[in-house]
Amino acid sequence: MNKTVKKLDNNVVRALNVLCEQAKTNIPGFEWLTHTADYSNFPASLVVTCVFDTRLSLANAKQNQRDAALTKQMQKELLKVGILLKNAKANISFDSEEAGAKDRLL
């Protein structure tokens, strides 16, 4: 990883860490998030997965539009470090620990 890519990744991590800590405090059931990116096609290739403890917590978050608020806040935090998401819906996904555990069992 060259210096430019490393700096870019550090900025992404910094912004997502801020968002993660806020979400854990403010959104019931929110657990953690992770990201992947192909930095040769960045930021279009950035994929952030927000993980909730249960499917029910995720459904409640969506019902109360906390997913939209989380998406908006993520865009804001990333913009603070110079990263503009043109189509956040393509860059952000939501999942639950339950769904991940079920997939691992199959």
C-alpha positions in Angstrom: 0.0 0.0 0.0 1.6 3.3 -1.1 1.6 6.4 1.1 -1.4 8.0 -0.7 -3.6 4.9 -0.4 -2.5 4.5 3.3 -3.4 8.1 4.0 -6.8 7.7 2.3 -7.5 4.5 4.2 -6.5 6.2 7.5 -9.0 9.0 6.7 -11.8 6.5 6.0 -11.0 4.6 9.2 -10.9 7.8 11.3 -14.3 9.0 9.9 -15.9 5.6 10.4 -14.6 5.3 13.9 -16.3 8.5 14.9 -19.5 7.4 13.3 -19.4 4.0 14.9 -19.0 5.4 18.4 -21.9 7.8 17.9 -24.1 5.0 16.5 -23.3 2.6 19.3 -24.5 5.3 21.7 -27.5 6.6 19.8 -29.0 3.7 17.9 -30.4 0.8 19.8 -28.9 -2.5 18.6 -26.1 -1.1 16.6 -23.0 -3.1 17.2 -20.2 -2.3 14.7 -19.3 -1.5 11.1 -16.7 -2.6 8.6 -15.5 -1.4 5.3 -13.8 -2.6 2.1 -12.5 -0.6 -0.8 -10.6 -1.0 -4.1 -8.6 2.2 -3.9 -8.0 2.2 -7.6 -11.7 2.9 -8.0 -12.3 5.0 -4.9 -14.7 6.2 -3.6 -17.2 4.3 -5.8 -15.8 1.0 -4.6 -16.1 1.8 -0.9 -18.6 -0.5 0.8 -19.5 0.1 4.5 -21.5 -2.6 6.3 -23.3 -1.5 9.4 -24.1 -4.4 11.7 -26.9 -4.7 14.3 -27.2 -7.3 17.0 -30.5 -8.8 15.7 -32.7 -8.7 12.7 -35.4 -7.1 14.9 -33.0 -4.2 15.9 -32.2 -3.7 12.3 -35.9 -3.7 11.3 -36.7 -1.2 14.1 -33.8 1.0 13.0 -35.2 1.0 9.4 -38.8 1.6 10.6 -37.6 4.6 12.6 -35.5 5.8 9.7 -32.3 5.5 11.8 -30.7 3.8 8.8 -31.3 7.0 6.8 -29.9 9.1 9.6 -26.9 6.8 9.9 -26.3 7.1 6.1 -26.6 10.9 6.2 -24.2 11.0 9.2 -21.7 8.7 7.4 -21.7 11.0 4.4 -21.1 14.0 6.7 -18.2 12.3 8.5 -16.6 11.1 5.3 -17.0 14.6 3.8 -15.1 16.1 6.7 -12.0 14.0 5.6 -12.5 14.9 1.9 -14.5 11.9 0.7 -17.7 12.5 -1.2 -20.0 9.5 -1.8 -22.0 10.1 -4.9 -24.5 7.3 -4.3 -24.5 6.4 -0.6 -27.1 3.7 -1.1 -24.6 1.8 -3.3 -21.8 2.3 -0.7 -23.7 1.4 2.5 -25.4 -1.8 3.5 -27.0 -3.0 6.7 -26.8 -6.5 8.3 -27.3 -8.2 11.6 -25.2 -10.5 13.7 -28.0 -13.1 13.5 -28.0 -13.1 9.7 -24.2 -13.4 9.7 -24.3 -16.3 12.2 -26.9 -18.1 10.1 -24.8 -17.7 6.9 -21.8 -19.1 8.7 -23.8 -22.2 9.7 -24.9 -23.0 6.1 
